[in-house]
Amino acid sequence: MSTKKTFEEPLKPQWIRVKLPKGKNYLKLNLLVDQTQLNTICKSGSCPNLGECWGNGVATFLILGNICTRSCKFCGVKTGKPEEIDWEESEKVARSIKLMKIKHAIITSVDRDDLKDMGSFLWVETIQSIRRVCPSITMETLIPDFQGTPLLLDLILQAHPEVISHNIETVRRLSSEIRIQAKYERSLEILHYFKQKGQKRTKSSLILGIGENEEEVIETMEDLKKIKVDIITLGQYLQPSPKHFPVKDFIKPSQFQKYKLIGIKMGFRHVESAPFVRSSYHADRHLL
């Protein structure tokens, strides 16, 4: 008889109930995304807020394809060998944002470590295309780490997004386990670099329930505050598939509220903290 132990995910509590997508706005946006063959993190990342956000006509666009060169154990985006770059993608995203009448756009991407510029050129092309097609728009760029290369980080800065986001994802102790090709300190250095270069608003995100404790979460919040990050989001990790890192704990809403109050007391400009919060949740409010 095998003595190998298996991990059993705790039962989902009552507050973890995802609403099914519905409504005219959701159907309209879903049709548009399919027709234009756009990628969104809403679908690729299995976001639990897809129904709410799409129902309100809001989406986070995923550029550089939908296959990532990294294999983070928490992320639902496909990993493997990416397809060739679609050089018309920037124009398609810009035109779609105009059709959707979006006032604040969130752009993110897969990691493209296979490219010499790691996809930074298309990042800039996309930002510029959106600005040209939608001159009054405001924008958040949720970027990968570009391996911490200052030249590539500068390209994003020079495109002048209103908010630059880079997610630290988890506490220091667990970072190397679930973010195999990323580094906790490098993420901090990137966010600090942007502030030193004069970026007005920076943002980062934490997923909870993968084995961290309260002390570690607060320590991570303090690390982000020390480098003057303006906005933080905290949400419950939900395992995308049996192959991904298991959920260790379902964090109670009261604990998320506690973290929110701690973050506000620390002096963050905005703190989003609740089970279904994701990095781009209520992103338009982060400009206020």
N, C-alpha and C positions, 0 to 999 in steps of 0.2 A: 504494500500500500504506500502511495506517495505521501511524503510528509511536507511537501512544498506548500507554503501558505499562499493563499490568494487574497487580494484586497477586495472587499465588498464596499461599493459606494453606499454611503448613507442614504436612507429613503428621502426623497424630495419632500420638503415641508409644504404646507398649504400655500405659503407666499410665493413659491416657485411655480407659477402657472402662466404660461405664455399664451396670449390671446391670438387667435387665428386672424391672419390678414383679411381685411374686408373693406368695403366702401368704394365709392366711385373714384375718389382720388387715387386710392391704392391700385385699382384696376387700370386706370389711365396711365399711371407711372410704370406699372409692371409691363404694360403693352409697349410703351415707349422704350424702355430698357431693352426689351427683347428685339424690337424692330431695328434699333440702332446697334445691336450687338455690343452694348456697353457692359463693362464689368463693374459691379458694386461690391463693397465690403459687406453690405447688408446681406447679400446672398452668399458670396464666397466665404464669409466669416461666420455664417449662421447666426446672425445677430437676432436676439430675442425681441428687439424693438422694431423689427421690420414692418410689422403691421401698423404700429403707431406712427412711425416716421413717414412711411410711404403714404399712409392715409392723410398725412398733413402736407404731402407734396415735398418732402425733404429726403435727400439721399446722399450717401457718401460714395464718391466715385473712386474706383480702383484702376489705376493706370499701370502700364507696362505688362499687361496681360493678367492672367489669374493663376499662374503657376510660380511659386516662390522657390528660390534656390536654397533657402534655409528650411530647417525642419524643427521649428519650435514645437515643443510637446503639448502646448496649450492651444495652438492656433488651428482653426478649421480650414484655412486656405490650403489648396493643393500644393504639394511640394514635388520637385522633380526637375526635369530639363525643360526650361521655358521655350515657348514658340518664338519665332522671329518677331522683332519689334514691328508694330503697326504704326507707321509714321503719320497716318491720318487720324490717329487716336485723339490727339490734342484738339483737332478741329471738331471731331465728332462729339467730344465731351463739351466743348464750348457751345456748339449749336444746340445740344440737348438741354444744357442749363438755361439757355435763352427760351427754348420751347416750354420748359417746365416753369419758367418765370421765377427762378430761384434768386433770392436776394443775398443769401450767404452760402457759399459753396464750400464743401469739405472735400479735399483731394488727398488720397493716400495711395500707396503702391505696394506691390510685392518687393521683396529684396531681389536685386539683380546683380549678384556678385560675379556673374558670368561676363558682364560687360566692363570694359575698361573704365567707363565713366559711371558705372553702377546705375545707369538710368537717369543721371542728373540732367542730361541735355533735354530729354523728353519731359522731365519735370518742368524745366524752365519754359519749354515750348508750350506746354499745357497751360501754365499760369499766364503767359503772355497772350495766348489765344483766347482764354476766358476774359481777360481784361479788354481785349480788342472787341470782342463780340458783345460783351456785357460791361460797359464802362463804369457803371455805378455799383458793381458787385463788390462785396467784401468776401474775404477768403481765409480759410484755415488750411494749412498744409501739414498733414500728419506724415512725417517723413521716416524712412528707415535710417540706420546709423551711417550709411555711406562709409563704413569702416573708420569713421572718425576723421576722414580726410578734410582738412581745412579748406582746400581749394573748392571741393564739391559743396561743402556747407555754405561757402561764400556765394555760390551761384543761387542758392535758395534765398539767402538774405537779400541779394541784389534784385530779386524779383518782387520784393516788398509785400509778402503776405501779411495780413493784419495779425494773424496768430500763427506761430510755428509750434507744432506739437511733435514730441518724440516720447514714446512710452517706455517707461522703465519696467513696467509689467509686474514685477514682484520684488520681494525683499532680497537683501544681499545674499543671505544664506542659500536661498533656493534658485538664484538667478542662473548659475552655471548648469543646474539640473534641467531646467525647462527652456532656457534660452541658450542652447549649446554653442551657437556661433556668435552670440552677443555677449557683452560684458556690462555688468552693473556700473563699474566706474566709468567706462567709456560713455555710457548713456548720460551720466551726470556731467561729464566733461563737455559733451555736445551741447546740452542745455545751458551750461555755464558759458560756453563759447558764444552762443547766440546773444546772451545778455551782455557780455563784455563788448560785443560788436554793436550794441545799441538796439537790439530787437525789443519792441515795446511790450509784446505779450508772448509768453511762452507757457507751455502746457504739458502735463504728463499724466499718465494713468496707471492705476494698480488694479490687478485682478486678485480677488481674495477667495480663500477656501481651498488652497492647495498645500496647506500645512504650516503656514506662517502663524505667529502669535501676535497678540496686541502690541507688545513691546517692539517687535520688529516692524510692524506697520507704522507705528508712531516714529520710530527711528528713520524709516524711509521718508516719511513726510517731512521730518526735520532736515534730512539731507537735501530734499528738493527745495525747501524754504531757504536754506543757507545759500543756494545759488540763485535765489530770487525768482524761482518759477512762480508764475502768477495764478495758474489755474490747475487744479488737480481733480481727477475723477476716480472713484472707487466703486467697483461692482463685483458681483458674484461670478466666479468661474463656473462655466457649464461645459462639461466634457463633450467635445464635438463628435467623438466616435470612440468605440472600445479601444482603439489603438492609441488614443491620446492619454495624457496624464490624468489619473483619476481624481475626482473630487474627494477631498479629505473631510471638508466641513461645509455645511450650509450656514452662512453667517446670518444671524438674526437681523431683521430690520432695525431693531433698537441699537445694535452694535454699529451698523452703518450710520445711524443718526449720531451716535457718540463720536465716530470718526469725523463726521461733518462739523460738529461743534468744536472739536479739537483743532481741525484745520482752519476754521474761521478765527479761533483764538490765536493761532499761529500767525495769522495775517494774510492768508491767501485771498486773492481778489474774489475767486469763485471756487466753491467746493461742491461737486456733485457726488453724492454718496448714497447708494441704494442698491438692492440686489440686481436690478436689471440695467443699471447705469453702464454705459460703454463710453469710450473715449469721445465719440462725437455726439453723445446725447445732449440735447439742448445747446448745441454749439453756438447757435445764433445769439444766445443770451450772454455768451462770454465776451462779447464786445462792449457790453454796457459798463 
